Amino acid sequence: HPSVQDPPRGLAHFRCSVSILQVFWLMRRVCPCRPPRIGVAIGDQILDLSVIKSLFQGPVMSKHQDVLDQPTLNAFMALGYQAWREARQTLQVLLSATESTLRDDVSLRSRAFVHQSAATMHLPADIGDYTDFYSSRDHATNVGIMFRGKENALMPNWLRLPVGYHGRASSVVVSGTPIRRPSGQMRPDQTKPPVFGPSKQLDMELEMAFFVGGGNQLGQHIPIKNAHEHIFGMVLMNDWSARDIQAWEYVPLGPFLGKNFGTTISPWVVPMEALLPFAEPNPVQDPEPLPYLTHHDAYTFNINLFVSLTGEGMTEAATICKSNFKYMYWTMKQQLAHHTVNGCNVRPGDLLASGTISGPDPESFGSMLELSWRGSKSIDLGGGETRTFLKDGDEVTITGTAARPLNNSLRNIQYNMAFKI
């Protein structure tokens, strides 16, 4: 199920994307083997930055124009915070109404712009490592109540540090990549030995994730006051989970086969600079974090998130979750500072995920495990369709919209991904 329609042969195919920076694969009749390149989303068009790389004449990018001709974003992300800001400012000038370079050059425009409908999206980066956090208090509380009871819902460490685990980077895939139902050991009857077979509790998890830009050396940590300079941008993410496999295997080392069979991210990466207008104060953290996790500009983002499900034979998608990124307890800067405080090195293109984004109300629960309360109640999809967990052929769509008042109107950023099992 591709993220955009496949174009006729001979038209342009793109490889990936970003909202301000993106990776894509461009194919034309005259050069059918052209590698992926970097571009930006401009309305329904994609601007090929490899065509206009010579126009980046700032103090940093003038020396590194070739990074805009690379097949992934890794080299550009490695240049660091100042390069990202400079490139964004250059694009804002080039695309302004008063700038004639692109506006008046018909030949350049015809080479530089391609319609998004003639694009096939792919992963935006070569992902070396992937870490998933567990940073929603509502989600952690819900799961804790299910498995340990209300009195022991949160583990003693949860309010003291951003809990996380190392995932499998090789199975992170772009939206539209088919996900196969995993098999593994399960123990549905606690009085009997485990059995092997396909998971009967396949779940989706609403998440967002960020790409690491500039990394750090092994043995050095990234102080929280500098963490923002190492966070490039955000994607939507579905952390597919086989709950029955996970429940049997996770003690004592955590998830393994219940998670590593597939993780889906959106092809579009929204840079942090583009999201800053939608920042708002982070929820109060009590107890106060240790000094290495304390920052005085603790902000989150007001990003409305929606999950819809379409089963085979359904004519309309059913919205099963309405949540918001602002519900997260631990911030991205805290996650990165904690990840590196022991000297662990991170590298450009590493992916760090938020964990399931659940809110305080049942409609904001970000997983089917919570929505069905561990399979004890059905999720109504309308038309007589119900679910507790995913069936073969179900399609899950995650959509994100950031909005804030601006001059008595709403300024919106929208990005979405769809994928199918």
Secondary structure as UniProt FT lines:
FT   TURN            9..10
FT   STRAND          22..25
FT   TURN            29..30
FT   TURN            32..33
FT   STRAND          36..42
FT   TURN            43..44
FT   STRAND          45..48
FT   TURN            49..51
FT   HELIX           53..55
FT   TURN            59..60
FT   HELIX           61..63
FT   HELIX           65..69
FT   HELIX           74..78
FT   HELIX           81..94
FT   TURN            97..98
FT   HELIX           100..103
FT   HELIX           106..112
FT   STRAND          113..115
FT   HELIX           116..118
FT   STRAND          130..133
FT   HELIX           137..148
FT   HELIX           150..152
FT   TURN            156..160
FT   STRAND          164..166
FT   HELIX           169..171
FT   STRAND          172..174
FT   TURN            175..176
FT   STRAND          183..186
FT   TURN            190..191
FT   STRAND          195..198
FT   STRAND          202..203
FT   STRAND          205..212
FT   TURN            218..219
FT   HELIX           224..230
FT   STRAND          231..238
FT   STRAND          241..242
FT   HELIX           243..249
FT   TURN            251..253
FT   TURN            257..261
FT   STRAND          263..265
FT   STRAND          270..271
FT   HELIX           272..275
FT   HELIX           276..278
FT   STRAND          279..281
FT   HELIX           291..293
FT   TURN            296..297
FT   STRAND          299..301
FT   STRAND          303..310
FT   TURN            312..313
FT   STRAND          318..324
FT   HELIX           325..327
FT   HELIX           332..340
FT   TURN            341..342
FT   TURN            348..349
FT   STRAND          351..353
FT   HELIX           362..364
FT   HELIX           368..371
FT   TURN            372..376
FT   STRAND          379..382
FT   TURN            383..384
FT   STRAND          385..387
FT   TURN            392..393
FT   STRAND          395..406
FT   TURN            407..408
FT   STRAND          409..420
//
